[in-house]
Amino acid sequence: MVSYVQDIFISLHLTTEKQRYMDVEYVILVNKNDKPLGTMEKIEAHEKAVLHRAFSVFIFNSEGKLMLQQRALHKYHSPGLWTNTVCSHPHAGEGTLAAAHRRMIEEMGFDCHIKEAFSFVYKADVGEGLKEHEFDHVFTGIYDDKPSPNPDEVAEWKYVDLDYVAKDVIEHPDEYTEWFRIALDQVIRRFRNMDVL
């Protein structure tokens, strides 16, 4: 009887530890050429400003307006700031394009065709003792329907004119995420050259 109870306790303990491990998110560490170097727990990577792989998705409608999301107010960094349609990190062993499609569904409740437009590396202080240091892959696509945002991820969303957002980012930079402000100029240039769709 004692052995049976011990077995159940050990099984429950291992299940709890496995779940705790599974609940922790890991990012893919990379070098300046995006070559994988290993993984690190997401918060630790942001505390230590270690370069890791990320992606940003910019979705336009057929009128050329850009879909923005406002990050949920309880996000661990940059809460309440406006940013591109979707942004996140691929899991270990997951392709960046596949991760972008996964997060479009998880964050905004839709999926559509996207393609990689460009990539860039940046490092920025995002408050609360955290720093972003990312090799960011930028994807673009077109979608005309309304999204169904996940309230755990997104507070609000809207389509905006490119001229408006380009001006607003300059006039109110503190209302937008660091990576969005960095990527926006190149996204606009490529959109106007028809190089992002």
Long-range contacts (C-beta under 8 A, 24 or more apart in sequence): 25-89, 25-91, 26-91, 26-92, 27-52, 27-53, 27-54, 27-89, 28-52, 28-53, 28-89, 28-90, 28-91, 28-92, 29-53, 30-135, 32-121, 32-135, 34-119, 34-135, 39-92, 42-89, 43-76, 43-130, 45-133, 46-77, 46-126, 46-130, 46-131, 46-132, 47-129, 47-130, 47-131, 49-123, 49-131, 49-132, 49-133, 50-133, 51-121, 51-133, 51-134, 51-135, 52-89, 52-133, 52-134, 52-135, 53-89, 53-90, 53-96, 53-134, 53-135, 53-137, 54-87, 54-88, 54-89, 54-132, 54-134, 54-135, 54-136, 54-137, 54-179, 55-87, 55-88, 55-89, 55-90, 55-96, 55-99, 55-100, 55-103, 55-136, 55-137, 55-138, 55-139, 56-84, 56-86, 56-87, 56-136, 56-137, 56-138, 56-139, 56-179, 56-180, 56-183, 57-84, 57-85, 57-86, 57-87, 57-100, 57-103, 57-104, 57-114, 57-138, 57-139, 57-140, 57-141, 58-84, 58-85, 58-117, 58-138, 58-139, 58-140, 58-141, 58-183, 58-187, 58-196, 59-85, 59-86, 59-104, 59-112, 59-114, 59-140, 59-141, 59-142, 59-143, 60-140, 60-141, 60-142, 60-143, 60-191, 60-196, 60-197, 61-142, 61-143, 61-144, 61-159, 62-142, 62-144, 63-159, 64-161, 64-162, 64-191, 65-159, 65-160, 65-161, 65-162, 66-159, 66-160, 66-162, 66-165, 66-187, 67-108, 67-143, 67-147, 67-157, 67-158, 67-159, 68-157, 68-158, 68-159, 68-160, 68-165, 69-107, 69-108, 69-149, 69-153, 69-154, 69-155, 69-156, 69-157, 70-154, 70-155, 70-156, 70-157, 71-153, 71-154, 71-155, 71-177, 72-151, 72-152, 72-153, 72-154, 72-155, 73-155, 75-153, 76-128, 76-130, 77-126, 77-127, 77-128, 77-130, 77-132, 78-126, 78-127, 78-177, 78-178, 80-155, 81-175, 81-176, 81-177, 82-175, 82-176, 82-177, 82-180, 83-176, 83-177, 83-179, 83-180, 84-177, 84-179, 84-180, 84-183, 87-177, 87-179, 87-180, 96-137, 97-139, 100-137, 100-139, 106-150, 106-153, 107-149, 107-150, 107-153, 107-154, 108-147, 108-148, 108-149, 108-150, 108-154, 108-157, 109-147, 109-148, 109-149, 109-150, 110-143, 110-145, 110-147, 110-148, 112-141, 112-142, 112-143, 113-141, 113-142, 114-139, 114-140, 114-141, 115-139, 115-140, 115-141, 115-196, 117-187, 117-190, 117-195, 117-196, 118-186, 118-190, 120-182, 120-183, 120-186, 122-178, 122-179, 122-182, 124-178, 124-179, 124-182, 126-177, 126-178, 132-178, 132-179, 134-179, 136-179, 136-183, 138-183, 138-186, 138-187, 140-187, 140-190, 140-191, 140-196, 140-197, 141-197, 142-197, 162-188, 162-191
